[in-house]
Each structure stands twice: as structure tokens, then as C-alpha cells.
Amino acid sequence: MKQRIHFNEVVTRDGFQIEGEFVPTEAKVRLVDALSQCGYAKIEVTSFTSPKAIPMLRDAEEVMGRIRRAPGVEYTVLVPNLRGAERAMESRADELNLVMSTSETHNLANLRMPREKSFAALADVIRNASGRTPVNVSLSTAFGCPMEGEVPQETVLGWARRFADLGVRGVTICDTTGMAHPAQVARMCEEAQRRFPDLQLTLHFHNTRGMGLANVLAAVQAGIVRFDGSLGGLGGCPYAPGASGNISSEDTIHMLQAMGYDTGVDLDALLQVARTLPQIVGHEVPGQLVKAGPSTQLHPVPQAVTELRATL
């Protein structure tokens, strides 16, 4: 039996949050509905944050209220605090995704508070959601901070332990700025699985330095079966200098399917959705598969080659 890999699509949250032009609510709803038919395990639909902080996602309640939920798909949302969590649960989110940085400097830049204060606030959310909605915690800058440099593995896993002890369902280890390399990823994944065998462990990579797919492969070979990805490779952190988009969902899924893994995703259907993305955001996107086509896609033999064959 093929190894099953579970994908979480984050384009309408992480992908859109850095876009300059507001994506209309109707376009977000249509995109989520189309992605819901592609076979994803999860879709991170939006964020229940302050509209002043992220104007792009000011329509969170409306989007969550209008999407057509497909059986078997979990609809997760990012929440920054207790008020956001209440709004999310009222909107019937299947999972709350909380976030803090493992780097003190990045946490101050991104969340405007030290890590300990973030932890205390998120602990309140976890306790409030207990028995009501599952919680995942995303640990940002886990493989390096653009302002501090390397973040020790023990620091990252120490924060993961504190959240695991509060009863969260899962932890996402995030390469927020694309600083990870495959050997580092393999070490992190092996140790995280050893320490937290009962947690849903997810890896979140950016392709800032062109190592995104290599890092996915290193994580898969180390035993990780859950990944975030963004359609077209959209996204990036506005508080991380130099950060570019997430790994492209379709590029990553194509690679893993070509290697014999079962992603559960209908790649042909996903490519049809991906082709609509440039029109939605108003510019070209980094993903390569839409441009080149799957490796199994054959092209017509050039006439000159046909003529040459006939002479041989």
C-alpha cells in the first residue's frame, strides 16, 4: 500500500494575506469551494484577526458562512487570541490554528509581544477550546530567524513540549523565511517524532532559497506525513525580511505522486484550479507545474523530427 501524505491548503489565508489588492469575498468562496473538490485533508480558509492588522481577511465570518463544506475535509482557521477563537468557533471552524514564533525578535515584530506573553494568551485559548474544537499550534521561524539567525532545535522542541502538555492535537513546525536545509529538517523531524509520537506533526516550508521541495522530501523520508502548501506558491510573512512564498501545492503534490506517494489529491482537478489563480490575484504566480505541465504529459513530435525519422 502506498504511503499516505496529508495536505493542508493555505492559499486563501497565508497565500492571500500578503497580497496588496483585496481579493473579493466571492472569489475567495469560489476558490475554497473548488479546492474542496480536489481531495485535500484540510483547507486553512482564513484568519480571525483584527481587520486593521490584516485587511485582506476582514471578511472571515462571511467566507466561512458561505463556503460549501465537502465531507472529509477539515476547514481550519488561524486565530490570534481568545476573541478570535470565539469568532472562529461561532463560524463552525473544524480546527483552530494558533501561532507564535520561537524567535523572540520575530515574535516581537509579528505579534508585538514577548514569547512568554504569547504563550500565556494562547494557553487561555487552548483551555477555552478544550472539548469544543481541536487546536493546532504553528511554531514560526523554527529553522532560523532573519534577525537572530539560527534558532536552536532544543528551543523549538521546548515550545512544542509546553503546548503538547496543554493538550493540543497538533504542532506545525514552520520554516517561515526559507532558511531550512534538508539535513536540518531531517534532524528536526526525527527528534520531534521521537518526543511527540501522539501529536499530529505538520511541516510548513517556504521556497525563499529554492530548497522547499528538497526539504519536503527530507521530511517525508524522516517519516512526516502532513504538510502545508499554497496554491501557486503564493504567500510570505510581512514581518520577515526577504521571505517569499510558500511551497507550491501543485508542484509538491506532483513530485510526491511521481515518486509513488498517495496524496489523496486529484492533480488534474487541482491544476484546473491553479490556472485561475493569476486572474484572481492579478499577477503571475511562482508555481511551475501550470507552466510546464506534469512530467507524464507528452507533447506533439515536431515536424522536423518526424521528417528526420523517415530518413533513417
N, C-alpha and C positions, 0 to 999 in steps of 0.2 A: 504493500500500500504506500502511496506517495505521502511524503511529509506535508502536513497541512500548515500553511502560513496564513495568519490572520492580518488583514489590512484595515487601518483606520484612515479614512479620507478627511483631510483637514483644510481643503481649499477654501471653503466658504467662511472659515474663521481665520486660521493662520495665514492662508493664502491671500485673502482679501484685505486683512487689517492694515497692510502697509500701502495699499493702492491709494492713489491721490484722488481719483474721481469716484464718487459714490456709485456703487452698484445697486440698481433699483431692487426693491424688495421682490417684485415679481420675478426678476431674473434669478435671484438667489433661490426662491422657492422652486422654480423650474429646474434649476441645476441640481438641487438636492433631490428632487423627485426623479430626475434622470439617473443620478448616481445610485439611488436606492434600488434601481433595477439591474445594477451591474454585478452584484454579489459581494459587496463589502461586508465585513463583520461589524464595523462601526462607521459612523459619519459624525465628525465634530461640526455641528451645524453653525454655532455662533458663540458669542460671549455675552454674559450678563454683567457687563461692566458699565461704568459711567459713560453716557453719550459724549461727555466732554473729553474723556480720555481717548476713546476710540469712536469717532463719529460714524465710521463705516458700519458699525454694528448696533446702531441706535434702534434698529427695528427688530431686536431679538425676539420679543414676545410675538410680534406679528408673523415672523418667519416660522417660529416653532408652532404657531397655531394653524398655519396654512399648509405645511408640508403633508404629503401623503406617506404615512409610515408603512414600510414594507415588512412583512413577517421575517424574523430572523436578523434584522438589522437593529443595532443599538444606536440611538441618537443621543450623543453626548454633547455637553456644552462646557465652556470654560467659565468659571466663576471666581471672582477675586476676594469675596468677603461674604459675611453672613447674609446681608441684604440681597446680594446677587444670587446666593444659593436659594433663598426663599423664592425669588422671582423664577429661577430655573425650575424648581420643584413644582411651582404653580403651573408652569408651562409643560409639565409632564416629561421632563428630561429623564432619559434612562440611566444616565450617569453624570456625576459632577466631576469635572476635571479641575483640580486646584493647581496653582503654580507658585513656585518660589525659586530663587536662584541659590546655587551652592556657593557662589562667589558673593562676598559681602558688598563689593563695589558695584557689581551688576545689579544686585538686589536693591541697593540704594537708588541706582539710576532708573531701574524699571518699575519698582514698586514704592519708591520714596520712603523706605523704612529699613532698619537693620533686619538681619535674618531671624533673630530671636523673636522680634515683634511679629514678623510674618508667620512664623511657626505658631505662635500663640493664637493669632487670628484664624489661621487655617484649622487649628485644633478645635476651636469653637464650632467651625463649620462641620467638621467631621463628627463631633458629638451630636450636633443638631440633626444631621442627616442620618445618623445611625438607625437602622431598622426601617428607613424610608427609601433612600436612594443610594446605590453603590457609589463609592468615591475612588477616584484615581488621583494621584499626585504627580505632577510633572516637575522634575528637578532640572532647572536650566543650567547652562554653562558647565555641565558635568565633565566635559573633556577639555575645558580650558576657557579662560575669560580674556577678552581682548584688552582689558585694562590691568588685570593682575597676572596673567599668564596661566601656567598650569594649576589646575585645582586638584589637590591630592585625591587619589582614589578613596582613601580612608574617610576623607571629608564627605564625599558623595555618599558612600555607603553608610556613614554615620547618620546622615539625614534620612536616608531610606529606612534605617532601623527605627528611628524615632517615629516616623509615620506608620511603619508596619505595626509598631506596638500600639498605635491608636486604632488599629483595625481596618485600615484602608484595604480595598480589594486589589488595587494595582499601583505600580510606580512606573513612570516613564522616565527614562534616562535620556536627557536631551543634549545633543551637540549643537547648541544654539547658534554658534558662529562658524561652524565647519572647521574646527580646529583638530578634530579627531583623526587618528590614523588607524589602519586595521589591526596592528599589533596591540595598541592601546585598547581598542574596542574589544578584542578577544579577551584580554585580561579582565576588563571590567565585567563583561558578560559572564565569564566563567565564575568569578567570585560572587557576583550578585545572585546567580542561580544557586550557588552552594549555600549562601547565607539565608536566602529567602525562597525556599522551594515552593511555598504555598501562595506567593504573590503572582499576580499577572504582571510580568515584566515586559515593557514595550520599549523599543528604541526609536528615537526621533533624530534623524540626521538632516543636515543641510549640506548643499553641494558647493559651498563657497570656494573651496580649493580643489574641486574636481575629484574628491575621494568618496563621495556619497555612496555610490554603488559598491565600491570596494569595501566600505565599512558595513554595508548591509550584508554582504557575503561573509565577512568575518564574523558578524553577529549570528547569522544563520548557522554557520559551521560550528559556532560555540554553543548552539542549542536554543537560541532565541526564536520564537515563532510569532511575535507580534511586532508590527511596525506602523508608524505614521508615514503618510506620504501626501503630497499635494499635487492635484491635477495640474499638468503643465509645468511643474516645478516652481509654482508661484510661492511667494511668501518672503519672510525675513523679519528680523527683530529691529524695531525702530530705535532701540536703546543699546544696540551692539554695533559699534563702528565696523563697517566692512562686511557685515552679514548679508548674504544673498539668499536666494530661495531655498525651499525645502527640496529634498529629493523628489523627482518627478514620479508620481504614482505609476503612470503607464510604462515609463522606462524600467522601473524597478520590477513591476509585475511581469513584464515581458522577459526580463533577464531570468527571473526565478522560474517562470513557466518553461523557458527554453532549457533550463537545467533539470527539469523534471519535477519541480515542486508544485503542489496543489495550492493555489492562492484563493480558490473559490470565486475568482473574478472572471467575468466574460470579457476578454480583452478586446474583441471586435466591438462589442457594445460600448466599452469604455473609450475606445478610440473615436467613436462617433461623437461622444460627449466632448472629448478633448478638443475636437476640431471646432467646436463652437466657442471655446474659451477666449481666443483673441478678440472676437466680436464683442463678448461680454465686457472685457476689461479695456478694450480699445487699443491694444498693442500686442506685438508678438510675445510669445512665452518661451521659456528656455527648453521645455521638453523636446527630445529628439525623435521619439518614435513616430509622432504625427508627420514629421518632415520626411523621414526615411522609410517608414513602414516596417512591419515585423520582418524578422530575418527569414521567415518562411515565405514571404511574399515574393513571387517571381515576376520579372519584368519581360516584356517582349524582346526577342532576339533582334538586335539591329540588322537592318537590311544588308549592310556591308558584310557582316559576319555570315549571314545566310548565303550570300553570293560566294564568299570565300570557302565555305564548307563544300559548296557544289563543285569547286575546282579541285578538291583534294581526293 
